[in-house]
Amino acid sequence: MSWVVLLLAGLFEVGWVIALKYSDGFTRLLPSVLAIAAIVISLGLLGVALKEMPLGTAYAIWTGIGAIGAVIAGILLFGDSISPLRIISLILVIAGLIGLKLSH
């Protein structure tokens, strides 16, 4: 169950970083409120997952989900650049996360 909670925490991390981008430096109220709410939920879920998981594994996977999601969101929502090196780098991050999961 802690893996599901950690996955949700990572997804809320992606959510808050997207909302943060839309908040335009906290100058837009609704995205700012959504970002703050998602941060609180993400950290809360991470805390729950840490009850049963090793710190390094949980934190690396949480930030990895957030980083991968942020890169994908940037490409899809904000027109961030995409290149073969970025794709290879994402694949390497995913491989690292899979390795952490398998070693747990």
C-alpha positions in Angstrom: 0.0 0.0 0.0 2.9 2.4 0.7 3.9 2.2 -3.0 0.4 3.4 -4.0 0.5 6.2 -1.5 4.0 7.2 -2.8 2.8 7.2 -6.4 -0.1 9.5 -5.4 2.4 11.8 -3.6 4.4 12.0 -6.8 1.4 12.7 -8.9 0.4 15.6 -6.5 4.0 16.8 -6.8 3.5 17.0 -10.6 0.2 18.8 -10.0 1.7 21.4 -7.8 4.5 22.2 -10.1 2.1 22.7 -13.0 -0.2 24.9 -10.8 2.9 26.8 -9.8 3.7 27.5 -13.4 0.2 28.7 -14.1 0.2 30.9 -10.9 2.6 33.2 -12.7 4.8 33.8 -9.6 1.8 33.6 -7.2 0.1 36.5 -8.9 -3.0 34.4 -9.9 -5.1 33.3 -7.0 -6.7 30.0 -8.1 -3.5 28.4 -9.4 -1.6 29.6 -6.4 -4.1 28.1 -4.0 -4.1 24.8 -6.0 -0.3 24.7 -5.9 -0.2 25.2 -2.1 -3.0 22.6 -1.6 -1.2 20.1 -3.8 2.1 20.7 -1.9 0.5 20.0 1.4 -1.2 16.8 0.1 2.0 15.6 -1.6 4.1 16.1 1.5 1.5 14.5 3.6 1.3 11.4 1.4 5.1 11.2 1.3 5.1 11.3 5.1 2.6 8.4 5.2 4.7 6.4 2.7 7.8 6.9 4.8 6.2 5.0 7.7 6.9 1.8 5.8 9.6 2.6 3.3 13.3 3.5 3.5 13.9 7.2 3.3 16.3 7.2 0.4 14.1 5.0 -1.8 10.9 6.9 -1.0 12.4 10.3 -1.5 14.2 9.4 -4.8 11.0 7.9 -6.2 8.9 10.8 -5.1 11.2 13.3 -6.7 11.7 11.1 -9.7 8.0 11.0 -10.4 7.8 14.7 -10.0 10.8 15.4 -12.3 9.6 13.0 -15.0 6.0 14.4 -14.8 7.3 18.0 -14.8 9.4 17.4 -18.0 6.5 15.7 -19.7 4.0 18.4 -18.6 6.5 21.1 -19.8 6.6 19.5 -23.2 2.9 18.9 -23.5 1.5 22.0 -21.9 4.2 24.7 -22.2 6.0 23.9 -25.4 9.3 23.0 -23.7 11.9 21.6 -26.1 12.2 17.9 -26.7 15.4 16.3 -28.0 16.8 12.8 -28.2 19.1 13.6 -25.2 16.1 14.7 -23.1 14.3 11.4 -24.0 17.3 9.3 -23.2 17.8 11.2 -19.9 14.1 10.5 -18.9 14.6 6.8 -19.8 17.6 6.7 -17.5 15.7 8.3 -14.6 12.9 5.8 -15.1 15.4 2.9 -15.2 16.9 4.2 -11.9 13.4 4.4 -10.3 12.7 0.8 -11.5 16.0 -0.3 -10.0 15.1 1.3 -6.7 11.8 -0.4 -6.7 13.3 -3.8 -7.5 15.9 -3.4 -4.8 13.4 -2.6 -2.1 
